[in-house]
């Protein structure tokens, strides 16, 4: 978002929450395992520690981008439904909001212009949809867990911790070894050679 100059410190977190709640992406750790929701410590003490937080596109999110024809070459000068999935439109609207705050643009005029633009693009996209395209969209939808397992088989996730194993604890307990005593240093307690120790008494002269 910083690279595309969209969002503010206040709106970035809301945007990420929205795309997660709508199922376009899923929040995973570095091994591709979904981040566990917060819970009582006693229920999580035996679970492995999760490292990293990554937004992984779901089948729904990826299929929607293909439906918008996201990979097509777009330009702001040429109106296209593909622009619906590009950050340039949001950047343009946010710049207009700044101009409204400065008093350089009328708010109602900017609102009507943007609503009309979005309506035209959605009408164009609806007209471009065919039965085949809708069928392809439906066939690519799969459960998120199956999608993550598929990505894990492709080694799409690269754990940063050395020795990290998927779905296992990162740190294994080292085996404990008992310290052996040297064979020539045998300890005797109370008895020596099977005989009782003699009590030495000091003789008075």
C-alpha positions in Angstrom: 0.0 0.0 0.0 2.9 2.3 0.7 4.4 1.5 -2.7 1.1 2.5 -4.5 0.6 5.5 -2.2 -2.8 4.4 -1.0 -4.3 4.3 2.5 -3.4 6.2 5.6 -2.2 5.0 9.0 -5.8 4.8 10.1 -7.3 3.1 6.9 -4.6 0.5 6.2 -5.6 -1.8 9.1 -9.3 -1.5 8.1 -8.5 -2.4 4.5 -6.5 -5.5 5.5 -9.3 -6.5 7.9 -11.9 -6.1 5.2 -10.2 -8.4 2.6 -9.6 -11.0 5.3 -13.2 -11.0 6.5 -14.5 -11.2 2.9 -12.3 -14.3 2.3 -10.1 -12.8 -0.4 -6.9 -13.5 1.6 -6.1 -15.6 4.6 -3.6 -14.7 7.4 -0.9 -17.4 7.7 2.4 -18.0 9.4 5.7 -18.7 7.6 4.8 -22.4 7.1 1.4 -21.7 5.5 -0.6 -22.6 8.6 -3.5 -20.2 9.3 -2.9 -18.0 12.3 -4.7 -19.3 15.3 -7.3 -16.9 16.9 -6.3 -15.6 20.3 -7.4 -17.8 23.2 -6.6 -18.7 26.8 -2.9 -19.5 27.4 -3.7 -22.9 28.9 -5.2 -24.0 25.6 -2.2 -22.9 23.6 0.7 -24.0 25.8 1.2 -27.3 24.0 0.9 -25.8 20.5 3.9 -24.8 18.4 4.8 -21.2 18.2 3.7 -19.5 15.0 6.3 -17.2 13.3 5.4 -14.5 10.8 2.2 -13.1 9.5 1.5 -13.2 5.7 -1.5 -12.5 3.6 -2.1 -15.5 1.2 -4.6 -15.1 -1.6 -7.5 -17.6 -1.4 -9.1 -19.3 -4.4 -11.9 -16.8 -4.2 -9.5 -13.8 -4.3 -7.4 -15.2 -7.1 -10.5 -16.1 -9.2 -12.0 -12.6 -8.8 -8.8 -11.0 -10.1 -9.0 -13.3 -13.1 -12.6 -12.3 -13.6 -11.6 -8.7 -13.5 -8.9 -9.5 -16.1 -6.4 -8.1 -13.6 -3.3 -9.1 -15.6 -4.4 -7.1 -18.7 -2.4 -4.0 -19.5 -4.5 -1.1 -18.3 -4.2 2.7 -18.5 -6.2 5.4 -16.8 -6.8 6.9 -20.2 -8.7 3.8 -21.4 -11.7 2.9 -19.4 -11.7 -0.9 -18.6 -13.3 -3.2 -16.0 -9.7 -4.4 -15.2 -9.2 -1.0 -13.5 -11.6 -2.2 -10.7 -8.8 -4.4 -9.3 -6.0 -1.9 -9.6 -4.8 0.5 -6.9 -4.5 3.5 -9.2 -8.3 4.1 -8.9 -8.2 4.2 -5.2 -5.1 6.4 -5.3 -7.0 8.8 -7.5 -10.0 9.0 -5.2 -7.8 9.6 -2.2 -6.1 12.4 -3.9 -9.5 13.9 -4.8 -10.5 13.6 -1.1 -7.4 15.7 -0.2 -8.4 18.3 -2.7 -11.9 18.4 -1.3 -10.4 19.0 2.2 -8.4 21.9 0.7 -11.5 23.3 -0.9 -10.3 22.9 -4.5 -13.0 20.3 -5.5 -16.7 20.2 -4.8 -17.6 17.2 -2.7 -20.9 16.4 -4.4 -19.5 16.7 -7.9 -16.6 14.3 -7.0 -19.0 11.8 -5.5 -21.3 11.8 -8.5 -18.4 11.4 -10.9 -16.9 8.4 -9.0 -20.2 6.7 -8.6 -21.0 7.0 -12.3 -17.5 5.7 -13.2 -17.9 2.6 -11.0 -21.4 1.9 -12.4 -20.1 2.1 -15.9 -17.2 -0.3 -15.2 -19.5 -2.9 -13.5 -21.9 -2.7 -16.4 -19.1 -3.3 -18.8 -17.8 -6.3 -16.8 -21.3 -7.8 -16.6 -21.7 -7.6 -20.3 -18.3 -9.3 -20.8 -19.2 -12.3 -18.7 -20.1 -15.4 -20.7 -21.3 -18.8 -19.5 -17.9 -20.2 -20.1 -16.1 -17.5 -18.0 -18.6 -17.9 -15.1 -18.1 -21.7 -15.3 -14.3 -21.3 -15.1 -14.7 -19.0 -12.1 -16.8 -21.6 -10.3 -14.5 -24.5 -11.1 -11.5 -22.8 -9.7 -13.1 -22.3 -6.3 -11.9 -24.7 -3.7 -11.6 -24.9 0.1 -8.9 -22.7 1.6 -7.3 -25.6 3.5 -7.0 -27.6 0.2 -5.4 -24.5 -1.4 -2.9 -24.1 1.4 -1.9 -27.8 1.2 -1.4 -27.4 -2.5 0.9 -24.4 -2.0 2.8 -26.2 0.7 3.5 -29.1 -1.7 4.9 -26.5 -4.2 7.2 -25.2 -1.5 5.6 -21.8 -1.8 6.4 -21.1 1.9 10.0 -20.6 3.0 10.4 -20.7 6.8 12.9 -18.1 8.0 13.7 -20.0 11.2 16.5 -22.5 10.7 15.2 -26.0 11.4 11.5 -25.0 11.3 9.3 -27.9 10.5 5.7 -27.5 9.3 3.1 -28.2 12.0 5.8 -29.2 14.5 7.5 -27.4 17.3 10.4 -25.3 16.2 12.6 -26.3 19.2 13.0 -29.9 20.2 14.2 -30.9 23.6 17.7 -32.2 23.8 18.1 -35.7 25.1 19.4 -35.9 28.7 22.4 -38.1 29.4 23.4 -39.4 32.8 27.0 -38.7 33.8 28.9 -41.9 34.3 31.4 -42.2 37.1 34.9 -43.4 36.3 35.3 -47.2 36.9 38.5 -46.8 39.1 36.8 -44.4 41.5 34.3 -46.6 43.4 32.4 -45.1 46.3 31.9 -47.3 49.4 29.4 -46.4 52.1 29.8 -48.1 55.5 31.4 -51.2 54.1 34.6 -52.0 52.4 35.4 -55.3 50.8 32.4 -56.9 52.6 33.9 -56.2 56.1 32.8 -53.6 58.6 35.2 -50.7 59.1 37.0 -50.9 62.4 36.6 -48.0 64.8 40.0 -46.6 65.7 40.4 -45.4 69.3 43.2 -43.3 70.6 45.2 -45.0 73.4 46.2 -42.8 76.3 49.8 -43.2 77.4 
